Amino acid sequence: AYEIRLSLVGSEMCIRDRLDALAVVAWNQPVARDDLTRLGCDATPAVMRQLVRRGLLELVKLPRDQIDVQEEIPCYRTTPRFLEVFQLRSLSDLPDPHEPPR
């Protein structure tokens, strides 16, 4: 069902890459761009840009304290459009990522 809904937001990208990226961000947000691979997301920068352009993810800059330097790092998080496409009221409606699918 999710693959069908996701195909409504574009057909040129691989559905698996899009779902993988959305799942990693949804369950771990906000996710620093540099942490995506560490979390198991192999989506290319082009896939991430497409998801941002389609309004499913947004890229925000959040402060991060590092030794005596404070810098802003780009992070991904889901949008209200993400909730709408996947028919969720909130992120708490996401299934537990450690439970097998029903």
C-alpha positions in Angstrom: 0.0 0.0 0.0 2.8 2.4 0.8 4.5 1.7 -2.5 1.3 2.6 -4.3 1.0 5.9 -2.4 4.7 6.7 -3.0 4.4 6.1 -6.7 1.9 9.0 -6.7 4.7 11.4 -5.9 6.9 10.5 -8.9 7.9 7.5 -10.9 11.4 8.2 -12.1 13.1 7.1 -8.9 13.4 3.6 -7.5 10.6 3.1 -5.0 12.9 1.1 -2.7 15.4 3.9 -2.4 12.6 6.4 -1.6 11.0 4.2 1.0 14.4 3.5 2.6 15.2 7.1 2.8 11.8 8.1 4.2 11.9 5.3 6.8 15.4 6.2 8.0 14.4 9.9 8.4 11.0 9.2 9.9 12.3 7.0 12.6 15.4 9.0 13.4 14.6 12.6 12.7 16.1 15.0 12.6 18.8 13.2 10.8 22.1 15.0 9.8 22.9 14.5 6.2 26.2 12.9 7.2 24.5 10.3 9.4 22.2 8.8 6.7 24.7 6.2 5.7 25.6 5.3 9.3 21.9 4.6 9.8 21.7 2.3 6.8 20.3 4.7 4.2 22.0 4.2 0.8 19.9 6.8 -1.0 21.9 9.1 -3.3 21.9 12.9 -2.9 19.6 13.0 -6.0 17.0 10.8 -4.2 17.1 13.0 -1.2 16.7 16.2 -3.3 13.7 14.6 -5.1 12.1 13.9 -1.7 12.6 17.4 -0.6 11.3 18.8 -3.9 8.2 16.7 -3.6 7.6 18.0 -0.1 8.0 14.7 1.8 11.2 15.8 3.5 12.6 19.2 4.5 16.2 20.1 5.0 16.7 22.3 8.1 19.8 23.6 9.8 20.0 22.8 13.5 22.7 24.0 15.9 25.2 21.5 17.1 27.7 22.3 19.8 31.2 21.0 19.1 34.2 21.6 21.4 34.3 25.4 21.4 32.6 25.9 18.1 28.9 26.1 17.4 27.9 25.3 13.9 24.7 24.6 12.0 24.4 21.2 10.4 21.9 20.3 7.6 19.3 17.8 8.9 16.4 16.1 7.2 12.9 15.7 8.8 9.5 14.7 7.5 6.8 17.2 6.6 3.0 17.3 7.0 2.9 16.1 3.4 4.7 12.9 4.4 2.0 12.3 7.0 -0.7 13.0 4.5 0.7 10.7 1.8 1.1 7.8 4.3 -2.3 8.6 6.0 -0.7 9.1 9.4 -2.1 11.5 12.1 1.4 11.9 13.6 4.8 10.1 13.6 3.6 8.1 16.6 1.4 6.2 14.2 4.4 4.8 12.5 4.9 1.0 13.0 7.7 -0.1 15.3 10.7 -0.6 13.1 11.7 -3.7 15.1 8.4 -5.6 14.6 7.8 -7.7 11.5 5.3 -6.2 9.0 1.7 -7.3 9.3 
